[in-house]
Amino acid sequence: MARPQHFGYFFARGFGPQAWGRDDWHWGYDWTRPDMYQQSVRTLEQAGLDLVIAEDAISLGNPATLDLRIASAYGGPKHDPLLLAPFLFAATERIGVAPTINAGITPPYLGARQIATLAHLSGERLGINLVTDVGSARHAGLDPLTHDAAYDRAEEWLAVVRRLWHSWGDRGYVGHVRGSDPGERDWHFADGTALDAFEHDGEYFRAAGPLNALPLAADPVVVSPGGSGRGLAFAGTHSDVQLALAPLTAEAVRAYRARIVDAAASAGRDAASIRILFVLKPELAGSAAEADRLVEAARHPSDADLQAIAIGQSSDLETDLLSLDLDRPIPSGYFGDHVSQGSIRGLLGDTPDAPLRDLLARKARKGRLSDRSGFVGTADELADFIEELGDDAHNDGFIFSGDLHPASVSRMFGDLVPVLRRRGILRGERAPGGLRQNLFDF
Ligand SMILES: Cc1cc2nc3c(=O)[nH]c(=O)nc-3n(C[C@H](O)[C@H](O)[C@H](O)COP(=O)(O)O)c2cc1C
């Protein structure tokens, strides 16, 4: 049998309205209502996945370029995933849900209480995807921080939140009742003297305990996605799950895992207490011939295909690529200071002077799973690839990424799940208990 792995699904950028206006979404689904999300998460639960992570960017972005974000419903608006989570829990019984929370924007006392509440109500199926985006600070009346300072703030946030979760200690909740006669009833719900009424006055937050919520059996699972040195150090020190982005070769996966193992060791933690799950966005085809056709077609994108990519890139880069001439290079100095250098590099690569058409066409290009040039293939080819990374790189598992159209979810998992089950890579039964038990039972 192959090595078993853990699997999850990432409701990726703009989940919700992103496909507004696309024909294949005209199924009568209304992204403002819970039904579509609930239907998808039920399918993911049935498939045997451990968790769903819902992305979030709380801001619509730079005020000067708002139209680029929303004209094509690409970057918003959207629902707050923490408030969506109860609807997902109500529709399911076993799968975990980790909404994204921005440590800078959510005050720690409020966050600790909301998270503890939802963790109880969901049977400890709640996790949080803790992010450090700094672009949204102005909405909360905060000054923007530097990249590393945002991580410092997230560390302080998490320390305060965890102290609040533990502020009832082991003895705070008593839950003792003896006798049924009301006159002689002896009952003691809680011991206020055992609670931690601490005061925190830190660099970024002031807060006080104890928390007005019942203590939890275990802390909610913390997911982190940052890939910089600072992000990996954060994961090694604090996270239960690292949402990892890397080229998916055995060598790159091994190298990424080694960096988390080192970061955990530096923090005095055992790396076995961290699950490293790689983001994967496959495109499944019914046959090898169909997969070949998809890859070949992507080598010759139509102007409409390029336009769709330009819409996404314009939104992500908050820079208008749609009004540029496709057959000329992007003018130098065209990107504003607010655009991250990494994102610009992602588009330009090492050919900044190539015509925009070529840059967009490169983004459109696809490759085959069978020769490891990309992620288009059959369910068997994808299972081979997943199995190989489990065996050769000790991979813990994957977070599949995509939209939440029920047809996309069924297409991705319909053929894949039986193959993974047959090979013993995806389990059929979950461990009893919540998200933490599921992630760490093997
Ligand atoms: C796979 C992945 C998913 C992310 N999801 C979100 C998100 O949903 N919301 C958000 O504000 N930031 C998100 N981020 C951004 C990170 O929180 C972080 O701000 C960013 O990656 C910069 O940190 P880094 O340099 O350590 O990667 C994500 C990053 C990655 C790599």
The ligand as an SDF file (V2000), in Angstrom:
LIG
                    3D

 31 33  0  0  0  0  0  0  0  0999 V2000
   -0.9490   29.8130   -0.4840 C   0  0  0  0  0  0  0  0  0  0  0  0
   -1.1340   31.1710    0.1340 C   0  0  0  0  0  0  0  0  0  0  0  0
   -2.3970   31.5890    0.5420 C   0  0  0  0  0  0  0  0  0  0  0  0
   -2.5860   32.8450    1.1150 C   0  0  0  0  0  0  0  0  0  0  0  0
   -3.8340   33.2220    1.4830 N   0  0  0  0  0  0  0  0  0  0  0  0
   -4.0260   34.4900    1.9420 C   0  0  0  0  0  0  0  0  0  0  0  0
   -5.3460   34.9440    2.2400 C   0  0  0  0  0  0  0  0  0  0  0  0
   -6.3270   34.2190    2.0850 O   0  0  0  0  0  0  0  0  0  0  0  0
   -5.4970   36.2080    2.7040 N   0  0  0  0  0  0  0  0  0  0  0  0
   -4.4240   37.0550    2.8930 C   0  0  0  0  0  0  0  0  0  0  0  0
   -4.6490   38.1780    3.3210 O   0  0  0  0  0  0  0  0  0  0  0  0
   -3.1650   36.6460    2.6300 N   0  0  0  0  0  0  0  0  0  0  0  0
   -2.9540   35.3980    2.1590 C   0  0  0  0  0  0  0  0  0  0  0  0
   -1.6820   34.9870    1.8740 N   0  0  0  0  0  0  0  0  0  0  0  0
   -0.5680   35.9490    2.1110 C   0  0  0  0  0  0  0  0  0  0  0  0
    0.2160   35.6330    3.3700 C   0  0  0  0  0  0  0  0  0  0  0  0
   -0.5270   35.7590    4.5480 O   0  0  0  0  0  0  0  0  0  0  0  0
    1.3940   36.5980    3.4840 C   0  0  0  0  0  0  0  0  0  0  0  0
    0.9640   37.9090    3.7660 O   0  0  0  0  0  0  0  0  0  0  0  0
    2.1800   36.6500    2.2070 C   0  0  0  0  0  0  0  0  0  0  0  0
    2.3420   35.3520    1.6800 O   0  0  0  0  0  0  0  0  0  0  0  0
    3.5300   37.2940    2.4840 C   0  0  0  0  0  0  0  0  0  0  0  0
    4.2380   36.5220    3.3700 O   0  0  0  0  0  0  0  0  0  0  0  0
    5.4550   35.6340    2.8730 P   0  0  0  0  0  0  0  0  0  0  0  0
    6.4030   36.6230    2.2650 O   0  0  0  0  0  0  0  0  0  0  0  0
    5.9790   34.9950    4.1350 O   0  0  0  0  0  0  0  0  0  0  0  0
    4.9310   34.6380    1.8990 O   0  0  0  0  0  0  0  0  0  0  0  0
   -1.4820   33.7230    1.3000 C   0  0  0  0  0  0  0  0  0  0  0  0
   -0.2110   33.3000    0.9030 C   0  0  0  0  0  0  0  0  0  0  0  0
   -0.0350   32.0530    0.3090 C   0  0  0  0  0  0  0  0  0  0  0  0
    1.3570   31.6540   -0.1070 C   0  0  0  0  0  0  0  0  0  0  0  0
  1  2  1  0
  2  3  1  0
  2 30  2  0
  3  4  2  0
  4  5  1  0
  4 28  1  0
  5  6  2  0
  6  7  1  0
  6 13  1  0
  7  8  2  0
  7  9  1  0
  9 10  1  0
 10 11  2  0
 10 12  1  0
 12 13  2  0
 13 14  1  0
 14 15  1  0
 14 28  1  0
 15 16  1  0
 16 17  1  0
 16 18  1  0
 18 19  1  0
 18 20  1  0
 20 21  1  0
 20 22  1  0
 22 23  1  0
 23 24  1  0
 24 25  2  0
 24 26  1  0
 24 27  1  0
 28 29  2  0
 29 30  1  0
 30 31  1  0
M  END
$$$$
